[in-house]
């Protein structure tokens, strides 16, 4: 198959959807497919174009058999609403010429958000008479409106209409958790159009490793009980809860909170630590991906944090990673949400009330006092990750999605002059 992946984020960006799409693209090449990726200049999570990609309109690279076509982005480090809109539109405009280079895809996989990228992807699906598969990682504008990220009523209406357009014109919609399915069907999307393919983890890369390793030695964490949070630091996470909990545990001298994230966000957390008097918090920049297995293994507990107003279907991509590392999870998340349901089903962690430092403290002390319980949770989580979140299972599901979509489109054999479009399929 000739597979075109439209993904705003890709290698070398270290967190979020970028590592997942990189693994998927390279895995498909290993299985004999030809894969192109259209993406932006790398900038996440600092919102600054990486060195070597600045002041360029286009860059074409080849990595592990994948052709990567990068496009200009108009990006600001502290974006307002207009900046966010111009960022998405810049990718829409700059990416289309990259796709119109004579290479004909059999299928297009598009990751959202951002939503505006559905416009060029659906145009290409019509032009090449090939199916477009929408990979929904988050549902906008609902999630952004709930968190207060978007308040402009005009923008909310535009995004709502764009969301409907995207669902209507996609051949198949792949979602990462069951909570997304009910949300989409309630919006009128046919359940026959939806496939649930959870985000995965490479269980051969992220695996149980010795706790006392190079990461602990490097940061003087030997003999410490390490409570780890690593990943995106944004409004949805509520890291202030973790810092308040750390302050309450400051009298237990060998408990250390380690928070790993983007540099600019860490500056804000430093001020938060001063506010609470939390001197047992170690703030570290994002680590190279090669060091991720040791970093996860160095933890005694992995944290998942969400605010109470996070929409129920939100599914943090770090859950499979923590489970695969055989470390117990403490999840401070809404009890009826997708994240809570996933952790309960895995048996690999404890769910506590969101934005409650006291509840978080109690859960940490429970695992601190009873290491056998922590080990049992970690073992259950690892088994669940191997059974349910393995990369091999996910890539086989995507291959099947692609093949079925191509076959059904070929059966219809609609000419480009037909009055029907992909929206009618």
C-alpha positions as CSV (number, residue, x, y, z in Angstrom):
1,X,0.0,0.0,0.0
2,X,1.0,3.6,-0.6
3,X,0.1,5.3,2.7
4,X,0.0,9.1,3.3
5,X,0.1,10.1,7.0
6,X,-1.0,13.7,7.6
7,X,0.3,14.5,11.1
8,X,1.0,18.0,12.5
9,X,3.5,16.4,14.9
10,X,6.3,13.8,14.1
11,X,9.9,12.9,15.0
12,X,12.0,14.4,16.6
13,X,9.3,15.8,18.8
14,X,9.6,13.8,22.0
15,X,6.1,13.6,23.5
16,X,2.4,13.4,22.5
17,X,1.3,12.0,19.2
18,X,4.7,12.5,17.5
19,X,6.4,9.3,18.8
20,X,3.3,7.3,18.1
21,X,3.0,8.4,14.5
22,X,6.8,7.9,14.0
23,X,6.5,4.3,15.3
24,X,3.4,3.7,13.1
25,X,5.0,5.0,9.9
26,X,8.3,3.1,10.4
27,X,6.4,0.0,11.4
28,X,4.4,0.1,8.2
29,X,7.6,0.4,6.2
30,X,9.0,-2.6,7.9
31,X,5.9,-4.5,6.8
32,X,6.5,-3.6,3.2
33,X,4.4,-0.5,2.7
34,X,5.5,2.8,1.1
35,X,4.9,5.6,3.6
36,X,5.0,9.4,3.3
37,X,4.4,11.8,6.2
38,X,3.4,15.4,5.7
39,X,4.1,17.3,8.9
40,X,5.1,20.7,10.2
41,X,8.6,21.9,11.2
42,X,9.3,20.3,14.6
43,X,8.3,22.7,17.4
44,X,6.6,20.8,20.2
45,X,6.3,21.2,23.2
46,X,8.3,24.5,23.5
47,X,6.4,26.1,20.5
48,X,9.7,27.1,18.9
49,X,11.0,25.7,15.6
50,X,13.9,23.4,16.3
51,X,17.4,24.4,15.3
52,X,18.2,23.3,11.7
53,X,14.5,23.9,10.6
54,X,14.2,27.6,11.2
55,X,13.4,30.0,8.4
56,X,12.6,27.3,5.9
57,X,9.5,26.7,3.9
58,X,10.0,23.0,3.1
59,X,12.3,20.2,4.1
60,X,12.2,16.7,2.8
61,X,14.0,13.9,4.7
62,X,14.2,10.2,4.7
63,X,14.3,8.3,8.1
64,X,14.1,4.5,8.5
65,X,12.4,4.2,5.1
66,X,9.8,6.9,5.7
67,X,9.7,10.0,3.4
68,X,9.1,13.0,5.7
69,X,7.9,16.2,4.0
70,X,8.0,19.2,6.4
71,X,6.2,22.4,5.9
72,X,6.4,26.0,7.1
73,X,4.5,26.9,10.3
74,X,3.7,30.4,11.5
75,X,4.2,29.8,15.2
76,X,4.4,32.0,18.3
77,X,5.8,30.8,21.7
78,X,2.9,32.5,23.6
79,X,0.0,32.2,21.2
80,X,-3.3,34.0,21.5
81,X,-6.5,32.8,19.7
82,X,-5.5,34.5,16.5
83,X,-2.0,33.1,16.6
84,X,-3.5,29.6,17.1
85,X,-5.8,30.1,14.1
86,X,-2.9,31.4,11.9
87,X,-0.7,28.5,13.0
88,X,-3.3,25.9,11.8
89,X,-4.0,27.8,8.6
90,X,-0.3,28.1,7.8
91,X,0.0,24.3,7.9
92,X,-3.1,23.9,5.8
93,X,-1.7,26.2,3.1
94,X,1.9,25.1,3.2
95,X,1.2,21.4,3.3
96,X,-1.0,21.1,0.3
97,X,1.8,21.7,-2.3
98,X,3.8,19.0,-0.6
99,X,1.0,16.5,-1.2
100,X,0.6,17.5,-4.8
101,X,3.9,16.1,-6.1
102,X,2.6,13.3,-8.3
103,X,2.8,10.5,-5.6
104,X,-0.6,8.9,-5.4
105,X,-1.7,7.4,-2.1
106,X,-4.0,4.5,-1.7
107,X,-5.1,5.7,1.7
108,X,-4.7,8.8,3.8
109,X,-4.4,8.7,7.6
110,X,-5.1,12.1,9.2
111,X,-4.5,12.8,12.9
112,X,-6.7,15.4,14.7
113,X,-6.5,17.8,16.3
114,X,-5.8,20.2,14.6
115,X,-9.2,20.2,12.9
116,X,-8.4,22.6,10.0
117,X,-6.0,20.0,8.5
118,X,-9.1,18.0,7.5
119,X,-9.7,20.4,4.7
120,X,-6.6,19.6,2.6
121,X,-6.8,15.9,3.6
122,X,-10.4,15.6,2.4
123,X,-9.5,17.4,-0.8
124,X,-6.7,15.0,-1.5
125,X,-9.1,12.1,-0.8
126,X,-11.4,13.4,-3.4
127,X,-8.6,14.2,-5.9
128,X,-7.0,10.7,-5.6
129,X,-10.3,8.9,-5.1
130,X,-8.8,7.3,-2.0
131,X,-10.3,6.8,1.5
132,X,-9.4,9.2,4.4
133,X,-9.1,7.7,7.8
134,X,-9.5,10.1,10.6
135,X,-7.4,9.3,13.7
136,X,-9.1,11.2,16.6
137,X,-6.7,11.8,19.5
138,X,-9.0,14.5,21.1
139,X,-12.4,16.0,20.3
140,X,-12.5,19.7,19.5
141,X,-14.0,22.1,20.2
142,X,-15.6,20.3,23.1
143,X,-12.4,19.7,25.1
144,X,-11.0,23.1,24.5
145,X,-14.2,24.9,25.4
146,X,-14.6,22.8,28.6
147,X,-11.1,23.8,29.7
148,X,-11.5,27.5,28.8
149,X,-8.9,27.3,26.1
150,X,-11.4,28.7,23.6
151,X,-14.0,31.2,24.7
152,X,-14.7,33.0,21.4
153,X,-18.2,32.0,20.4
154,X,-17.5,32.5,16.7
155,X,-14.5,30.3,16.8
156,X,-16.5,27.6,18.7
157,X,-19.1,27.6,16.0
158,X,-16.5,27.4,13.2
159,X,-14.8,24.5,14.9
160,X,-18.1,22.7,15.5
161,X,-19.0,22.9,11.8
162,X,-15.5,21.8,10.9
163,X,-15.8,18.8,13.2
164,X,-19.1,17.8,11.5
165,X,-17.4,18.2,8.1
166,X,-14.5,16.0,9.2
167,X,-16.7,13.2,10.5
168,X,-19.0,13.3,7.4
169,X,-16.1,13.2,4.9
170,X,-13.9,10.6,6.6
171,X,-14.3,7.0,5.3
172,X,-13.4,5.6,8.8
173,X,-12.9,7.3,12.1
174,X,-10.4,5.6,14.4
175,X,-10.6,6.5,18.1
176,X,-8.2,5.7,21.0
177,X,-10.8,4.8,23.7
178,X,-14.3,3.6,24.0
179,X,-15.4,6.8,25.6
180,X,-14.9,8.5,22.2
181,X,-17.4,6.2,20.6
182,X,-20.4,7.3,22.6
183,X,-19.5,10.9,22.1
184,X,-19.4,10.5,18.4
185,X,-22.5,8.5,18.1
186,X,-24.4,11.0,20.2
187,X,-23.3,13.5,17.5
188,X,-24.9,11.4,14.8
189,X,-21.9,9.5,13.6
190,X,-22.7,6.0,12.6
191,X,-21.1,3.4,14.8
192,X,-20.3,1.3,11.7
193,X,-17.9,4.1,10.7
194,X,-16.0,4.1,14.0
195,X,-13.1,1.8,14.9
196,X,-11.4,1.8,18.3
197,X,-7.6,1.3,18.1
198,X,-6.0,2.3,21.4
199,X,-2.7,4.2,21.4
200,X,0.1,1.7,21.9
201,X,3.4,1.2,23.6
202,X,6.4,-0.7,22.3
203,X,6.6,-3.3,25.1
204,X,10.1,-4.4,23.9
205,X,11.4,-0.8,24.4
206,X,9.4,0.1,27.5
207,X,9.8,-2.9,29.9
208,X,10.6,-3.7,33.5
209,X,14.2,-2.7,34.3
210,X,16.2,-2.3,37.5
211,X,15.0,0.6,39.7
212,X,18.5,1.6,40.6
213,X,19.8,2.7,37.3
214,X,21.7,5.5,35.5
215,X,18.8,7.9,35.8
216,X,18.7,7.6,39.6
217,X,22.5,7.9,39.9
218,X,22.5,11.0,37.6
219,X,20.0,12.9,39.7
220,X,21.1,11.6,43.1
221,X,17.9,9.6,43.7
222,X,19.4,6.5,45.2
223,X,17.5,5.2,48.2
224,X,14.6,7.6,47.4
225,X,11.0,6.8,46.9
226,X,10.4,8.5,43.5
227,X,7.0,9.8,42.5
228,X,7.3,10.6,38.8
229,X,5.3,12.8,36.5
230,X,6.6,13.1,32.9
231,X,5.1,14.6,29.9
232,X,3.0,17.6,28.8
233,X,2.4,20.3,31.4
234,X,-0.8,22.1,30.5
235,X,-4.0,23.4,31.9
236,X,-5.6,19.9,31.7
237,X,-3.0,18.3,33.9
238,X,-3.3,20.3,37.1
239,X,0.3,19.8,38.3
240,X,-0.4,22.2,41.2
241,X,-2.2,19.2,42.9
242,X,1.1,17.2,42.8
243,X,3.1,20.1,44.2
244,X,0.6,20.7,47.0
245,X,0.8,17.0,47.8
246,X,4.6,17.1,47.8
247,X,4.5,19.9,50.4
248,X,2.3,17.8,52.6
249,X,4.9,15.0,52.4
250,X,8.0,17.1,52.9
251,X,8.5,15.6,56.4
252,X,9.0,12.1,54.8
253,X,12.6,12.8,53.8
254,X,13.1,10.0,51.3
255,X,10.0,10.7,49.2
256,X,10.9,12.8,46.2
257,X,8.6,14.1,43.4
258,X,10.2,14.2,40.0
259,X,8.4,16.3,37.4
260,X,9.8,16.1,33.8
261,X,8.5,18.5,31.2
262,X,9.1,21.4,28.9
263,X,11.4,24.1,30.1
264,X,9.1,27.1,30.0
265,X,6.4,25.3,31.9
266,X,8.9,24.3,34.6
267,X,9.6,27.9,35.3
268,X,5.9,28.3,36.4
269,X,6.2,25.2,38.5
270,X,9.2,26.6,40.3
271,X,7.1,29.5,41.4
272,X,4.4,27.0,42.5
273,X,6.9,25.1,44.6
274,X,7.9,28.3,46.3
275,X,4.3,29.1,47.0
276,X,3.7,25.8,48.7
277,X,7.1,25.4,50.2
278,X,7.7,22.1,48.4
279,X,11.4,21.5,48.6
280,X,11.1,17.9,47.8
281,X,10.3,18.4,44.1
282,X,12.9,17.9,41.4
283,X,12.1,19.7,38.1
284,X,13.8,18.3,35.0
285,X,13.6,19.1,31.3
286,X,12.3,16.5,28.9
287,X,14.7,13.6,28.6
288,X,16.0,12.1,25.3
289,X,13.7,9.3,24.1
290,X,16.6,6.8,24.5
291,X,16.6,7.4,28.2
292,X,12.8,7.0,28.6
293,X,12.9,3.3,29.7
294,X,15.4,4.0,32.5
295,X,13.5,7.1,33.6
296,X,10.2,5.2,33.9
297,X,12.0,2.3,35.7
298,X,13.5,4.7,38.2
299,X,10.1,5.6,39.5
300,X,8.4,3.9,42.4
301,X,5.0,5.4,41.4
302,X,3.9,7.1,38.1
303,X,1.4,9.9,38.3
304,X,-1.5,10.7,35.9
305,X,-3.1,14.0,36.7
306,X,-6.2,15.7,35.3
307,X,-8.4,18.5,36.5
308,X,-12.0,17.7,37.5
309,X,-13.5,19.5,34.5
310,X,-11.5,17.5,31.9
311,X,-14.0,15.9,29.4
312,X,-14.7,12.3,30.3
313,X,-13.3,10.8,27.0
314,X,-9.7,12.3,27.4
315,X,-7.2,9.4,27.4
316,X,-3.6,10.3,28.4
317,X,-1.0,8.6,26.1
318,X,1.3,8.1,29.0
319,X,-1.0,5.4,30.6
320,X,0.3,2.6,28.3
321,X,3.9,3.7,28.9
322,X,3.6,3.6,32.7
323,X,1.8,0.2,32.6
324,X,4.5,-1.3,30.4
325,X,7.2,-0.1,32.7
326,X,5.7,-2.3,35.5
327,X,5.4,0.7,37.8
328,X,2.1,1.3,39.7
329,X,0.0,4.3,38.7
330,X,-1.7,6.8,40.9
331,X,-4.3,8.6,38.9
332,X,-5.8,11.8,40.2
333,X,-8.6,12.0,37.5
334,X,-12.4,12.2,37.2
335,X,-13.8,8.9,38.4
336,X,-16.2,8.5,35.5
337,X,-13.7,9.3,32.8
338,X,-11.9,7.2,30.2
339,X,-8.6,7.5,32.1
340,X,-10.0,6.1,35.3
341,X,-11.8,3.3,33.5
342,X,-8.6,2.3,31.7
343,X,-6.6,2.2,34.9
344,X,-9.2,0.2,36.8
345,X,-9.5,-2.2,34.0
346,X,-5.8,-2.7,33.8
347,X,-5.5,-3.5,37.5
348,X,-2.2,-1.5,37.4
349,X,-3.1,1.5,39.6
350,X,-5.1,3.5,42.1
351,X,-7.7,6.1,41.1
352,X,-8.2,9.1,43.5
353,X,-10.3,12.3,43.3
354,X,-8.9,15.0,41.0
355,X,-7.5,18.2,42.4
356,X,-7.3,16.7,45.9
357,X,-3.8,16.9,47.4
358,X,-4.9,15.0,50.5
359,X,-6.3,12.1,48.4
360,X,-3.1,12.0,46.4
361,X,-1.0,12.0,49.6
362,X,-3.0,9.0,51.1
363,X,-2.5,7.0,47.9
364,X,1.2,7.7,47.8
365,X,1.6,6.7,51.5
366,X,-0.3,3.5,50.9
367,X,2.2,2.4,48.3
368,X,5.1,3.7,50.2
369,X,4.2,1.7,53.3
370,X,3.2,-1.5,51.4
371,X,5.8,-2.1,48.6
372,X,4.3,-5.6,48.0
373,X,1.1,-3.9,47.0
374,X,3.0,-1.6,44.7
375,X,4.8,-4.5,43.1
376,X,1.6,-6.4,42.5
377,X,-0.1,-3.4,40.8
378,X,3.0,-2.9,38.6
379,X,3.0,-6.6,37.6
380,X,-0.7,-6.5,36.7
381,X,-0.2,-3.3,34.7
382,X,2.7,-4.8,32.7
383,X,0.6,-7.8,31.8
384,X,-2.3,-5.7,30.7
385,X,0.0,-3.5,28.5
386,X,1.4,-6.6,26.8
387,X,-2.0,-8.0,26.2
388,X,-3.9,-4.9,25.2
389,X,-1.5,-2.1,24.2
390,X,1.2,-3.8,22.3
391,X,2.5,-2.1,19.1
392,X,2.1,-5.4,17.1
393,X,-1.6,-5.5,17.9
394,X,-2.2,-1.8,17.0
395,X,-0.3,-1.9,13.7
396,X,-2.1,-5.0,12.6
397,X,-5.4,-3.2,13.3
398,X,-4.3,-0.2,11.3
399,X,-3.3,-2.4,8.4
400,X,-6.7,-4.0,8.5
401,X,-8.4,-0.6,8.6
402,X,-6.4,0.5,5.6
403,X,-7.0,-2.6,3.6
404,X,-10.7,-2.7,4.3
405,X,-11.1,1.0,3.4
406,X,-9.2,0.6,0.1
407,X,-11.2,-2.4,-0.8
408,X,-14.5,-0.8,-0.1
409,X,-13.6,2.3,-2.1
410,X,-12.3,0.2,-5.0
411,X,-15.6,-1.8,-5.0
412,X,-17.5,1.5,-5.5
413,X,-15.1,2.5,-8.3
414,X,-16.5,6.0,-8.5
415,X,-15.1,8.2,-11.3
416,X,-13.8,11.6,-10.3
417,X,-16.5,13.2,-12.5
418,X,-19.2,11.6,-10.4
419,X,-21.5,13.8,-8.4
420,X,-20.7,11.7,-5.4
421,X,-17.7,12.6,-3.2
422,X,-16.0,10.9,-0.3
423,X,-18.7,12.4,1.9
424,X,-21.3,10.2,0.2
425,X,-19.3,6.9,0.7
